[in-house]
Amino acid sequence: MTKPLRLVFAGTPEFSVPPLECLLAGPDTLLAVYTQPDRPAGRGRQLQPSPVKQRALEAGIEVRQPLNFKDPEERARLAALAPDLMIVVAYGLILPQKVLDIPRYGCWNLHASLLPRWRGAAPIQRAIEAGDAETGVDLMQMERGLDTGPVLLERRTPIHTDDTGGSLHDRLAGIGAELLVEGLARLRAGAALPSQVQPEQGVTYAYKLDKSEARLDFNQPALALERRVRAFNPWPICDCELAGERLRVHAAQAIDSQSSAVPGTVLAASAAGIDIACGAGALRLIRVQREGGRAQPVADYLNARRTPLLS
């Protein structure tokens, strides 16, 4: 039997938890977990630990939360662990070269895209928003650039027409965990992992989502708006102005429409949905949420309105 590896894990959000679970259940030694400092959250703005921190503490693993690795003492603490490998999954910090050089085998990163497409912070949502037919997870050897390192292993999955940012996130997190298990098994057995340098062509950047992007502009094509609604669910959730009130849109569908109505005009309103004219086609709102309310089917929303949308 091969000797267990000495591992350090770095991650922060829910996406990082399935890979962490695989390490906790595996044969290797998990020395410590790095995660972002606790952040204020919720109405009370109380400090909340990251999902990774919560799971690591439950498992009795040491948790470290440095602001960065600029301090030589922080790097020395990492080096003192003598790790064979550092695994990074949506950690949220850029690792300097002095950190990448500490582990015996360097640092691996699980990234939720087919590199070099969608380097950066929000690859899952941007892939849906752009209408990509497929995506996947890459296991990458980290280097100084942002998601620029050579790809060691890759696994693909189609993007379904009903995928949301949430559903695709969960599927890719599971795929990433499986890919990590495969990579570690190969490393443990002494088998060389293929190292594919990323091509220079096809590079795109998945910029961080911003709430300002969530407002639906009905001058755009309906299909583009449908994809954005799916991509921005469960956060930040798209919204629009309808009959004088703000509605959050949890689900919508692009439909063919030959109407010459001004974009933003309500074309139809029934239990099937609220059809709104767009720059091309129409967008059917299917599930909405009023200010201070809960997400509900359009039929319930229409039943609760005091005045009809259409006379």
N, C-alpha and C positions, 0 to 999 in steps of 0.2 A: 504494500500500500504506500502511495506517495505521501510525503510529509505535508501536513496542513500549512496553508499560507497564513501569514500574519497580515491582517487587513485593517485598514482605516476607511471609514465611510463618511462621506460628506453629502448632505442633502437637507432639504427644508420642507417642501410642501407634500401634499398627499401623493403626488406622482412618485415621490421618492420612497414611499413606504413599502410597496411590493418588492422592489429590489432589496431593501433592508430586511424584509421578512425572509427572503431566500438566504441571506447571509446568516441570519440568526438560526436558521434550520440546517445550515450546511456544515461541512466538516472543518471549515477553516476557523481560525481564531480572530474574532473581532475585537480589536484592541481599544478602540474609541470611536465615537461618533461626533462629527462636527456639524453644526447647524447654525442658522442665523440667530442673532439675539432675539429674545422675546419682544413682540411688538404689541402695541395697544390695539384692541379690536372690540367690536360690539358697541352698543349704546353707551356703556359705562367707560369705554376706552381703557379697560383694564389690560395689563400686560398678559399676553397669552403665549404659551409655548408652541413651537411649531409641531405639526403632526409627527415629524421625525423624532423630535426631542421626547414627545410623550411616549412613543413606542420604545425608544431606546431605554428610557428610565424604567418602563415596565419590565424590560428584559434584563435590567441590572447592568447596563453598559454605561461606561463613563461618557458624559456629554460635555463637549467643549464648545463655547460660543464666542470666539474672538470677533472683534469688529473687522479685522483684516489680518494679513500676515506681514505687515510692514515691520513689526517689532521683532528684532532678532531673537528675543526670548521666546516668543510664540513659535517661531520656526524651530527653535532648539527643543521645545516641548514635544513637537511633532517628531523630530528626529530621534528623540530619546526613546520613542516607541519602537524604533527599528522596524518599520513596516516593510513588507515585501511589495505591497501594492496599495494605492489609495484609489477608491472608487467614488466618483463624483456624479451625482444625479440631481440636477436642478438645485444646486447648492445656493446660487445667488451671489457668489463672490468670484472675482477673477483671481486665479492662482498665479503668483509670480513664478518665474523660472526657478528661483531658489527653493520653492516648495515642490515644484514638479520634479526636481532632481533628488528629493529626499528618499522616496521609496525605491527599493531595489529594481522593480520593474516599472517605475514611473507611476503615472496616474491615468486611469481609464475614465471615460465619460460616456454615459448613456444619453443619447440625444434623440428626441422624438421627431425625426424627419429623415429623409433620404438625402444626405449631404452630397453636394454642397447647397442643395435647395433648402431654404429656410434655416439658415444659421440665425442664432439669436434667441430672444426671450419667449416668443409666443408661436412656435412652429405649428402646433396643433390647430390653433384657431385660424392662423393665416392660410394653412393648406385648405381648410374648408371654405374660407372666404374667397379664395382664388379659384375655386372650382376644380382643384386637383383630383384626379381619378384615383390616386393611391398615395399612401405615405408609408411610414414604417419607423423603425428604431435602428439607429446605428450605434455600435460599440466602437468608440474611437480612442486612439492614443492621444492624450492631451499634449498640446504644445502652447506656446505663448499666445498665438492668435485666437480670436473668438471662433470656436468650433471649426478650426482649420486643420486639425490633425488627421493623420491617416486613419482610414476606417479598417477595423479589424474583423468585425462581423456585422451582418445586416439582415434584417427580417422585414418583409413587406406585408401590407394589408390594404385592401381596397377601402376607399372612403365611400360609404353607402349614402344614398340620397336622403336618408333620414337621420344620418349621423349628426349629433350636436357636438359642441366643444366638450361637453361632459362625457358623452358616450365614447367618443374617440379617445379622450384622455384616459378613461378607465381601461379600454382595450390595449392601448399602447403601453400603459404602465405594466400590464400583465405580460405583454410581449417583451418588454425591456427586462423584466425579471428573468424570463426564460433565457433570453440572450446572454444575460450576465452569468447564469448558471453554466451555460455551454462554454463561455469563454474561460471561466475559472477552472472548469474540468480539464480543458485543454492545457492551460497553463500549469495546473497541478501535475498533469501527466507528462509534462516536458515537451508537448507538441507545439510546434511553431504556429502562431496565428497569422493568417495572411494579412499583409499590410498594404492597403490600397490607397495611394496618394489621391487626394481629392482633385478632380479636374478643375482647371481655372475657369472654364465656361459653365454657365448655369448657376452661378452664385446668386442667391437672393437672401434678403434679411427679413426676419420675422420680428418686426418692432413690437415692443411691449404694448398691450392693449391700453387704450385710454377711454375713459367714460365719454369724452367728447365725440368719439366715433360712433357712439351707440344711437344717436338720433337718426332716424330714417329720413332720407331725402328722396321723396317720391319722384323727383326729376330723373333719378337713376332708373335703369332697367329693373323690372320686377325680379328677375332671376338673381341679379346681384344682391338685392335686398333680402331675398329668401336665404341666400347663402350666409349673409351677415347675421341674420336672426339666428340661424343654426350655430354659427361659429361663436357668437357672443352669449350663448346659453351654456352654462349657468351664470357667467359673469362677463361683462357688466349688464347684460340684458338690454336689447334694443328698445327704443321708445319712440312715440310719435304724438303729435297733437291731433285729436279727433273730436270734432264737435265741441271745441272749447275746453277740453280736458286732456290731461296727459295720460297716456296709456303705455304701460310696458308690454312689449310683445314677446311672448314666450314661444310661440309657434306660428308660422305663416307659410304660405305656399304660392309660388308664382303660377299664374294662370294666363292662358291666351285671352287677349281682349283686343278688339278692333275699335274700341271707343276713341273718339277724338277729344274726350273731356280733358280739362286741365289737370295735370298731375296733382294728386292730393284729393281729388273729387271722389266722394263715396258713390260707387256705381250700384252696389247692391248690399243688402244687409239681411241675413237670414240665419237660421240655426247652423247652416253650413259654413258661414263665415261672413266677414265684412270685406267686400271687394273694393280696393282703392286704386284709382288710375295712377299709372306710373309713366315714366318716360318711354318705356316700351312694355306692353302688357299691363297686367294688374296684379296687385299683391292681395291675397286673401288672408286676412287675420283670422287665426283659428283659436288661439288661446291668449288671453290678455289679462292685465292686472291694473286695476284702478289705484289711484293714490291712496295709500293706507289700507288697501285691501289685499286679497289673496289672488293668485293666478286662478283663472276659471275659463271654462269653454265660452266661446262667443255667445252661444245660446243663453247662458246664464247672465252674461253681461247685458245683453239686449233686454232680457226680461226685467232686469233691475233698473233700467233707464226710465226716467220720468217722461222723457220726450223721445219720439222715434228719430232715428238717424235720417230716414227718408220719409217725406210726406206723401 
